């Protein structure tokens, strides 16, 4: 059974940093691209970042580029999102999501999400 | 970035009736080399993560009831629920994966009339 478990969310002041983790199990982690997607309160889904199975290719939304870094440790079956220079508008539930195939970013499994609150 | 626009923003349909949600992209998401539309639909219920319903614009994900169907090509797509059930109350999103810069529609909130 595929499972994705996010952790690392919490309350942080503007300008602060957080690192989110997503522990994966139930599939061959290194084969599949993985993404972070967020949903701010009262808003819709917003894609944040995607990383290839090998970790050598990454993509970012313009709203987070230069502030967030996606990475993965295939030996630990874990996905990460390092978030720096956080802004109030980064407040959201952050989901990690597994790509349905090795080459497409259509997501067939999602974690339950972790809440990031940026406030002074 | 490819802009995805859904209509309507909200929709109220009677139980057993048909619900139709539209999604339009500002450029084609049809990849000519394989003739596939890189368009997917998700359902998100309150307090839950999104759930994949449809991919390649019209292929139903395993376990999704057959009352859900997707259609369209190029820039115009439709999600249809043939006979609305109470458990279908949710927000529905389209998403393109033609570009590695993934984009979602703004969402359509579906309620019972």
Interface residues (C-beta under 8 A of the other chain):
Chain A: X35 X37 X39 X44 X45 X46 X47 X50 X59 X61 X62 X95 X97 X100 X104 X105 X106 X107 X108 X110 X111 X112 X113
Chain B: X1 X38 X40 X42 X44 X48 X49 X50 X51 X52 X55 X61 X91 X93 X95 X97 X100 X101 X102 X103 X104 X105 X106 X107
